[in-house]
């Protein structure tokens, strides 16, 4: 990509996503995530209206009446963007590829982070960790992340979410909030996800294309697996095939929802045609 073209693209993403962060997410991000960057201060007796989730059951059992843990908000939060850079993200049947949406979502979150004077970093992964940008503050740092989102080319097309989570857990010592932004075409990451979420606060953001959920009747088509390179012919005029395709998608989504629920991880799914702003707003408000 030519330098001038890249600068124009970075500027375009900056204008759009910084505007969203300032005008739409102002306050929402801070309210949603401020309670995750907390340090333990003391215990005191439960008072009417206190959050029951803060009850210290050990102290409560010892004294025979309810006590809650009191936390103090840390001065700053560290946010890590775990960005899927595998081959399956270079796919889209509408105006945008999955990668385009991931870039905008990641940039929006990055600007929301620095506007609250927090640090933000990024981990780009395929079936290995491809690039790590350590967390820092400032607009210049966010623009570096956006540049990488636009131009980064992974060495591998495959996906290993567990590997990215292991690296994140080992590399980031301080409790942080992490957004995994991926299409989640992977499996076997359940245990690593639970371990990571016990130490940090994980949020899973799925980006998918509508044709991954349902395929139209357009006759014989040739499809390619972006990660394996395998090509097969598919007769989309076969109603049983279309039904089986949709059923497979629904089953996979239910499995993902179960994995995240069991791990205590917030999960948001959005297609390339969805309004990701409203999806993020809903997430922030649910967490407030």
Secondary structure, 3 states (H helix, E strand, C coil): CCHHHHHHHHHHHHHHHHHHHHHCCCCHHHHHHHHHCEEEEEEEECCCCCCHHHECHHHHHHHCCCEEEEEEECCCCEEEEEEECCHHHCCCCCCCCHHHHHHHHHHHHHHHHHHCCCEEEEEEECCCEEEEEEEECCHHHHHHHHHHHHHCCCCCCCCCHHHHHHHHHHHCCCCCEEEEEECCCCCCCHHHHHHHHHHCEEEEEEEECHHHHCCCCCCEEEEECCCCCCEEEEECCCHHHHHHHHHHHHHHHHHHHHHHHHHCCEEEEEECCCCHHHHHHHHHHHHC
